Amino acid sequence: MSKVIGEVNLNPSRIEGTPDQVAVHIFKEVICPSIEELAKNDPEAANVFAYHIFALALSQFAEFLSTIN
């Protein structure tokens, strides 16, 4: 089982706006604070988390492009 090494509070619980605004909000309020908190306690875990977020974002972008053509 994973060990909790930090906490990120998510407020507000509802996110509205354009897709770009929502993405920016999620990165600024969820992903970046999570990476910063991880980096304080476990830099390797922060790197792995950031890598997985990047890979997920890239795969979603590729999926989006494949539906346009």
ChimeraX attribute file (.defattr): number of C-alpha atoms within 10 A of each C-alpha:
attribute: neighborCount
match mode: 1-to-1
recipient: residues
	/A:1	3
	/A:2	4
	/A:3	5
	/A:4	7
	/A:5	10
	/A:6	12
	/A:7	10
	/A:8	12
	/A:9	10
	/A:10	10
	/A:11	9
	/A:12	7
	/A:13	6
	/A:14	6
	/A:15	12
	/A:16	8
	/A:17	9
	/A:18	9
	/A:19	9
	/A:20	9
	/A:21	12
	/A:22	13
	/A:23	13
	/A:24	13
	/A:25	15
	/A:26	14
	/A:27	14
	/A:28	12
	/A:29	16
	/A:30	15
	/A:31	17
	/A:32	14
	/A:33	16
	/A:34	19
	/A:35	18
	/A:36	14
	/A:37	17
	/A:38	21
	/A:39	15
	/A:40	11
	/A:41	12
	/A:42	13
	/A:43	14
	/A:44	11
	/A:45	13
	/A:46	18
	/A:47	14
	/A:48	12
	/A:49	17
	/A:50	17
	/A:51	12
	/A:52	12
	/A:53	14
	/A:54	12
	/A:55	12
	/A:56	12
	/A:57	12
	/A:58	12
	/A:59	12
	/A:60	12
	/A:61	11
	/A:62	11
	/A:63	11
	/A:64	11
	/A:65	10
	/A:66	9
	/A:67	7
	/A:68	6
	/A:69	5
